[in-house]
Each structure stands twice: as structure tokens, then as C-alpha cells.
Amino acid sequence: MKQNEKKLSESLEKYLLAIYDISKNNPDIIVKDVANYLGIGGASTATAIRTLAEKEYINYVPYGTITLTSKGLKAVQIKIYRHNTISNFLNQVLEIDLDSSDKNANAIEYSMTEDVLTKFVHFLDFMGKCSCKEPKWLNSCKHSLKAGKLLEKCANCTQGCSGCQGGCYNMD
């Protein structure tokens, strides 16, 4: 997706992802299939489908079948990749349970501007693939999250932390 191109709303992305999921088992998707899949009314679904077609994410003519365009498929692939990257970070690095990391990944994705989201996912992807694996600071951070306090060696590093003198990790 181009930097200056506005990303799809969360609602439209849900429709696009539903079309993608349904298409795995059914090449002849109609509006009713998408409505049933999402548990949303037919009129709302038809409006969203028309919008996706106008934006060229799908091929659709009224009462016809729905297919993803190459633009739509690319948007789905990017969405899935970003979501999985953020969710994996939350689960594997911050040790948040899978269900919560999945829900929070969605919230994070839709709370950021496109340029910030792109850089954030790039950073997470880079850190996940970096040959250094876990830098020392990451292990120290994991410790502080579990223990509720900083390691002694880290306390000196964080003394200027917004005036909290490194005590912001202790939530007691």
C-alpha cells in the first residue's frame, strides 16, 4: 500500500478478510455468504461490498459473485502479516496470552496512522529476524515485567524515566 493511500477502515477490512476466508472453500461467493459469515445484515453487507468494489479491492456486480482483485489480495496479505507480527510480539516477547494478544493486536493496528504502523511492524519484524535474537535489554525487560521491579543493573539506566526513578514497573 502506498504511503499516501488511506488505509481501509476496520469494518471494511473485516469484510475483505471474510471474503478471503470464504474464498478458500467457495469460489462463488455472494453477498449472502459474507453476511452469514460475519453475522451481519444483508443491507449493511451489500453497502460494504459496493464500497470495496468502488475502491477496487474486489470484483463485484450486483447479484453476482465476489472475487478479490490483486489489490484486495495484497491488502489481505499485508493485514494478516501485520496482525500476526504484532500478535506474535505481544505473545512471545511480552508473554501475553494468545487470545488477549490477538485482540490487542487488532486494537494496536487501528490506533496507529499508516506510516507509524508500517514502521512499528518493520521494527518488530526486524527484531524477530535479527541474528542477535534477544538483546540484553529485552531479557531485562522481561524480568522487570515478571518481577514487578527492575534488575539492579537497570535501575541506574532508568533513573531519569519521567521522574519515577525506575519505580514505574512496580504496580503494587
MITI-458102 format. One line per field, with one value per residue: z, x, y of N, C-alpha, C in turn; residue in one letter. Coordinates in steps of 0.1 Angstrom, whole numbers, plus 2048, in hexadecimal, padded with zeros to 3 digits. Each point is the difference from the previous one (the first is absolute). Example, Ala and Ser with C-alpha at 12.3 -4.5 7.8 and 13.67 -1.06 7.14 Angstrom:
nw = (84E, 7F9)
nu = (884, 7FC)
nv = (7C7, 80B)
caw = (800, 800)
cau = (7F7, 809)
cav = (80C, 80B)
cw = (800, 808)
cu = (809, 7F8)
cv = (80C, 80B)
r = (A, S)
REM end
This chain:
nw = (800, 7F8, 804, 7F5, 7FE, 802, 80C, 7FE, 803, 80D, 7FE, 7F7, 809, 809, 7F8, 7FE, 80C, 802, 7F7, 805, 80C, 7FC, 7F9, 80B, 803, 7FC, 7F4, 803, 806, 807, 7FF, 7FE, 7F9, 7FC, 7FE, 7FB, 7F9, 7FE, 7FD, 7F5, 801, 7F7, 805, 80C, 7FF, 7F9, 80A, 809, 7FB, 7FE, 80D, 804, 7F8, 805, 80B, 7F8, 80C, 7FA, 7FA, 7FC, 7FB, 802, 80A, 7FF, 7FB, 80B, 7FB, 806, 7FF, 7F7, 7FF, 7FF, 7F8, 7FA, 801, 7FD, 7F7, 7FE, 800, 7FA, 7F7, 7FF, 7FE, 7F8, 7FA, 801, 7FC, 7F8, 7FD, 800, 7F9, 7F7, 7FE, 7FF, 7FB, 7F7, 807, 7F9, 808, 80B, 7FC, 7FD, 80B, 808, 7F8, 800, 80D, 801, 7F8, 807, 809, 7F6, 7FC, 7F3, 800, 80B, 7FB, 7F5, 806, 807, 7F6, 7F9, 80A, 802, 7F3, 7FF, 80B, 7FA, 7F6, 809, 7FB, 806, 7FB, 80C, 7FE, 806, 7FA, 7F6, 803, 801, 7F4, 7FB, 805, 7FC, 7F5, 801, 803, 7F8, 7FD, 7FF, 7F7, 80A, 7F7, 7FF, 80D, 7FE, 7F7, 809, 807, 7F4, 802, 7F9, 807, 7FC, 7FD, 7F5, 807, 7F3, 803, 80C, 7FD, 80A)
nu = (808, 7FD, 80A, 7FE, 7FF, 7F3, 802, 7FC, 7F3, 800, 7F5, 805, 80A, 7F6, 7FA, 80B, 803, 7F3, 801, 80C, 7FB, 7F5, 808, 805, 7F4, 7FE, 803, 7F4, 806, 7F5, 7F9, 7F6, 80A, 803, 7F3, 7FE, 80B, 7FC, 7F4, 801, 7F8, 7F7, 7F8, 804, 7FE, 7F5, 7FD, 804, 7F9, 7F6, 803, 802, 7F5, 7FA, 805, 7FB, 7FA, 7F5, 7FD, 7F6, 7F6, 7F6, 7FE, 80C, 80A, 807, 80A, 80B, 803, 80A, 7FA, 7F4, 806, 806, 7F5, 7FA, 809, 800, 7F3, 800, 809, 7FB, 7F4, 805, 806, 7F6, 7F7, 809, 802, 7F3, 7FE, 80A, 800, 7F4, 800, 7F9, 7F6, 7FF, 7F5, 806, 80B, 7F7, 7F8, 80B, 804, 7F3, 7FF, 80C, 7FD, 7F4, 809, 807, 807, 7FE, 806, 7F9, 7F4, 803, 804, 7F5, 7F8, 806, 7FF, 7F4, 7FE, 807, 7FB, 7F6, 806, 802, 80C, 7FF, 7F5, 802, 7FF, 80B, 7FD, 7FE, 80A, 806, 7FA, 802, 80C, 801, 7FB, 809, 80B, 7FC, 80D, 808, 809, 809, 806, 7F3, 7FF, 80D, 7FD, 7F7, 80A, 802, 7FA, 7FD, 80B, 7FF, 80C, 7FA, 7F7, 7FF, 809, 801, 7F7, 807)
nv = (7F4, 80A, 807, 806, 7F3, 804, 7FB, 7F4, 802, 7FF, 807, 808, 801, 800, 808, 807, 7FF, 804, 809, 804, 800, 806, 808, 7FD, 801, 80C, 7FC, 7FC, 80A, 800, 80B, 7F8, 7FA, 80C, 803, 7F4, 801, 80C, 7FA, 806, 80A, 7FC, 80A, 7FE, 7F3, 802, 809, 7F8, 7F6, 808, 804, 7F3, 7FE, 80B, 7FB, 7F8, 7FD, 801, 7F5, 808, 7FA, 809, 7F8, 804, 7F9, 7FE, 806, 7FC, 80D, 803, 80C, 7F9, 7F7, 80A, 807, 7F5, 7FE, 80C, 801, 7F4, 804, 80C, 7FB, 7F7, 809, 809, 7F7, 7FC, 80D, 803, 7F5, 801, 80D, 805, 7F4, 806, 7FB, 7F4, 7FD, 804, 7F9, 7F7, 801, 800, 7F6, 7FC, 802, 7FA, 7F6, 801, 800, 7FA, 80B, 801, 80C, 803, 7FB, 805, 80A, 800, 7FD, 80A, 808, 7FC, 801, 80C, 804, 7FC, 807, 809, 7FF, 80B, 7FD, 7FD, 80D, 804, 80C, 7F7, 7F9, 80C, 803, 7F4, 801, 80D, 7FB, 7F5, 807, 809, 7FD, 80A, 7FA, 7FD, 7F8, 7FE, 7FF, 7FF, 7F8, 7FD, 805, 804, 7F4, 80B, 801, 7F4, 803, 7FB, 806, 804, 7F6, 806, 7F8, 7FC)
caw = (800, 7FF, 80C, 800, 7FE, 80D, 802, 802, 80D, 806, 7FB, 7F3, 800, 804, 7F4, 7F7, 806, 7FF, 7F2, 7FF, 808, 7F9, 7F3, 802, 7FE, 7F7, 7F6, 7FB, 80B, 7FE, 80C, 80B, 806, 808, 80B, 80A, 806, 80A, 809, 7FE, 7F7, 7F2, 7FB, 804, 7F8, 7F3, 7FF, 802, 7F3, 7F6, 803, 7FD, 7F2, 7FB, 803, 7F8, 808, 7FC, 7F4, 804, 7FA, 808, 7FF, 7FA, 80A, 806, 800, 803, 7F5, 805, 80A, 80C, 805, 806, 80C, 809, 804, 808, 80C, 807, 804, 80B, 80C, 806, 805, 80C, 809, 804, 809, 80D, 806, 802, 807, 80C, 806, 801, 7FA, 7F1, 7FD, 803, 7F7, 7F3, 801, 801, 7F4, 7F8, 805, 7FD, 7F1, 7FC, 808, 7FB, 7F3, 7F7, 800, 80D, 800, 7F7, 807, 80C, 7FB, 7FB, 80C, 806, 7F7, 801, 80D, 800, 7F7, 802, 804, 80E, 807, 80B, 806, 80F, 806, 800, 80C, 80C, 800, 803, 80E, 807, 7FF, 809, 80E, 804, 803, 7F7, 805, 806, 7F5, 7F8, 808, 7FD, 7F2, 7FF, 80A, 7FB, 7FA, 803, 80E, 808, 805, 7FD, 808, 7F9, 7FC, 80B, 800, 80D)
cau = (7F8, 807, 800, 7F5, 7F3, 7FA, 7FD, 7F2, 7FB, 7FF, 7F4, 802, 80A, 7FA, 7F9, 80A, 805, 7F5, 800, 80C, 7FE, 7F5, 805, 808, 7F7, 7F4, 804, 7F4, 7FB, 7F6, 7FE, 7FA, 80B, 808, 7F7, 7FF, 80D, 802, 7F5, 7FC, 7F5, 803, 800, 80D, 80B, 7FF, 806, 80F, 805, 800, 80B, 80C, 801, 803, 80E, 807, 806, 7F9, 7F8, 7F2, 7F4, 7F4, 7FA, 80A, 80A, 80A, 80D, 80A, 809, 80E, 801, 7F9, 808, 80C, 7FB, 7FD, 80D, 806, 7F8, 803, 80E, 801, 7F9, 808, 80D, 7FD, 7FB, 80C, 808, 7F9, 800, 80D, 809, 7F9, 7FA, 7F1, 7F9, 7FD, 7F3, 802, 809, 7F8, 7F7, 808, 806, 7F6, 7FF, 80C, 800, 7F7, 802, 80C, 800, 806, 80F, 805, 7FE, 80A, 80D, 7FF, 801, 80E, 809, 7FD, 805, 80E, 804, 7FD, 809, 80E, 809, 803, 7F4, 7FC, 80A, 800, 7F6, 7F3, 800, 7FE, 7F2, 7F7, 802, 7F8, 7F2, 7FC, 803, 7FA, 80A, 80C, 80C, 808, 808, 7F7, 7FB, 808, 7FD, 7F3, 7FE, 7F9, 7F4, 7F4, 7FF, 7FC, 80C, 800, 7F6, 7F4, 7FD, 7FA, 7F2, 7FA)
cav = (80C, 80C, 808, 80A, 7FA, 7FE, 7F2, 7FD, 801, 7F3, 7F9, 7FC, 7F5, 7F4, 7FA, 7FB, 7F4, 7F6, 7FB, 7F8, 7F3, 7F8, 7FC, 7F4, 7F4, 803, 80A, 807, 808, 80B, 809, 7F8, 7F8, 809, 804, 7F5, 7FE, 80A, 802, 80E, 801, 800, 80D, 806, 7F9, 804, 80D, 7FE, 7FA, 80A, 808, 7F9, 7FF, 80D, 803, 7F6, 7F4, 7F4, 800, 7FE, 806, 7FC, 7F3, 7F7, 7FB, 809, 7FB, 80A, 804, 7FE, 80A, 7FB, 7F5, 806, 806, 7F5, 7FA, 80A, 800, 7F4, 801, 80A, 7FA, 7F5, 806, 806, 7F6, 7F8, 808, 800, 7F3, 7FA, 809, 805, 7F5, 802, 7F4, 801, 807, 80E, 806, 801, 80C, 80C, 803, 807, 80E, 808, 803, 80A, 80D, 807, 804, 7F6, 800, 7FB, 7F2, 7FA, 800, 7F7, 7F2, 7FE, 7FF, 7F3, 7F6, 800, 7FA, 7F1, 7F9, 804, 7F4, 802, 7FA, 809, 809, 800, 808, 7F9, 7F7, 808, 805, 7F4, 7FE, 80A, 7FD, 7F5, 802, 80C, 80A, 800, 7FA, 80B, 806, 808, 80C, 80C, 804, 805, 80A, 80C, 7FC, 808, 804, 7F5, 7FA, 7F2, 7F9, 7FF, 7F3, 7FA, 804, 7FD)
cw = (800, 80D, 800, 7FE, 80D, 802, 802, 80E, 806, 7FB, 7F2, 7FF, 805, 7F5, 7F6, 805, 800, 7F1, 7FD, 806, 7F8, 7F3, 801, 7FD, 7F6, 7F6, 7FB, 80B, 7FC, 80D, 80C, 807, 80A, 80C, 80A, 807, 80C, 809, 7FF, 7F5, 7F1, 7FA, 804, 7F8, 7F2, 7FE, 801, 7F3, 7F5, 802, 7FC, 7F1, 7FA, 803, 7F9, 808, 7FC, 7F2, 804, 7F7, 808, 7FC, 7F9, 80B, 803, 7FF, 804, 7F4, 806, 80B, 80D, 807, 807, 80D, 80B, 805, 809, 80E, 809, 806, 80C, 80D, 807, 806, 80E, 80B, 805, 80A, 80E, 807, 804, 808, 80D, 808, 804, 7FA, 7F2, 7FD, 802, 7F6, 7F2, 800, 801, 7F3, 7F7, 805, 7FC, 7F1, 7FC, 808, 7FA, 7F2, 7F7, 801, 80D, 801, 7F7, 807, 80C, 7FC, 7FB, 80C, 806, 7F7, 801, 80D, 800, 7F7, 802, 806, 80E, 809, 80B, 805, 80F, 806, 7FF, 80B, 80D, 801, 804, 810, 808, 7FF, 809, 80F, 805, 805, 7F7, 807, 805, 7F5, 7F7, 807, 7FD, 7F2, 7FF, 80A, 7FB, 7F9, 805, 80F, 809, 806, 7FE, 808, 7F9, 7FC, 80C, 801, 80D, 807)
cu = (809, 7FF, 7F4, 7F2, 7FA, 7FD, 7F1, 7FC, 800, 7F4, 802, 80B, 7FA, 7F8, 80A, 806, 7F6, 800, 80B, 7FE, 7F6, 806, 809, 7F8, 7F5, 804, 7F4, 7F9, 7F6, 7FF, 7FB, 80A, 808, 7F8, 7FF, 80D, 803, 7F5, 7FA, 7F4, 804, 802, 80E, 80C, 800, 807, 810, 806, 801, 80C, 80D, 802, 804, 80F, 809, 807, 7F9, 7F9, 7F2, 7F7, 7F4, 7FA, 80A, 80A, 80A, 80E, 80A, 808, 80E, 803, 7FA, 808, 80C, 7FD, 7FE, 80D, 808, 7F9, 804, 80E, 802, 7FA, 808, 80D, 7FD, 7FB, 80B, 809, 7FA, 800, 80E, 809, 7FA, 7F9, 7F1, 7F9, 7FB, 7F3, 802, 809, 7FA, 7F7, 808, 807, 7F7, 7FF, 80C, 800, 7F7, 802, 80C, 7FD, 807, 80F, 806, 7FF, 80A, 80E, 800, 801, 80E, 809, 7FD, 805, 80F, 805, 7FD, 809, 80F, 808, 804, 7F6, 7FC, 80B, 7FF, 7F4, 7F2, 7FF, 7FE, 7F2, 7F7, 801, 7F8, 7F1, 7FB, 802, 7F9, 80A, 80C, 80B, 808, 808, 7F8, 7FC, 808, 7FD, 7F2, 7FC, 7F9, 7F3, 7F4, 7FF, 7FD, 80C, 800, 7F6, 7F3, 7FC, 7F9, 7F1, 7F9, 7FD)
cv = (80C, 809, 80A, 7FA, 7FE, 7F1, 7FE, 801, 7F1, 7F8, 7FA, 7F5, 7F3, 7FA, 7FA, 7F3, 7F4, 7FA, 7F7, 7F2, 7F7, 7FB, 7F3, 7F3, 802, 80B, 809, 807, 80A, 808, 7F8, 7F8, 809, 804, 7F5, 7FD, 80A, 802, 80E, 800, 801, 80E, 807, 7F9, 804, 80E, 7FF, 7FA, 80A, 80A, 7FA, 7FF, 80E, 803, 7F5, 7F5, 7F3, 803, 7FC, 807, 7FC, 7F2, 7F6, 7FB, 80A, 7F9, 80C, 804, 7FE, 80B, 7FB, 7F5, 805, 807, 7F6, 7FA, 80A, 800, 7F4, 800, 809, 7FB, 7F5, 805, 806, 7F6, 7F7, 807, 801, 7F3, 7FB, 809, 805, 7F5, 802, 7F3, 803, 808, 80F, 807, 802, 80C, 80D, 804, 808, 80E, 808, 804, 80C, 80D, 808, 805, 7F6, 801, 7FB, 7F0, 7F9, 800, 7F7, 7F1, 7FC, 7FD, 7F2, 7F5, 7FF, 7F9, 7F1, 7F8, 803, 7F4, 802, 7F9, 809, 808, 800, 808, 7F9, 7F6, 808, 805, 7F5, 7FE, 80A, 7FF, 7F5, 803, 80D, 80A, 7FE, 7F8, 80C, 807, 80A, 80D, 80C, 805, 808, 80B, 80C, 7FD, 808, 804, 7F4, 7F9, 7F1, 7F8, 7FE, 7F2, 7F8, 805, 7FE, 80D)
r = (M, K, Q, N, E, K, K, L, S, E, S, L, E, K, Y, L, L, A, I, Y, D, I, S, K, N, N, P, D, I, I, V, K, D, V, A, N, Y, L, G, I, G, G, A, S, T, A, T, A, I, R, T, L, A, E, K, E, Y, I, N, Y, V, P, Y, G, T, I, T, L, T, S, K, G, L, K, A, V, Q, I, K, I, Y, R, H, N, T, I, S, N, F, L, N, Q, V, L, E, I, D, L, D, S, S, D, K, N, A, N, A, I, E, Y, S, M, T, E, D, V, L, T, K, F, V, H, F, L, D, F, M, G, K, C, S, C, K, E, P, K, W, L, N, S, C, K, H, S, L, K, A, G, K, L, L, E, K, C, A, N, C, T, Q, G, C, S, G, C, Q, G, G, C, Y, N, M, D)
REM end
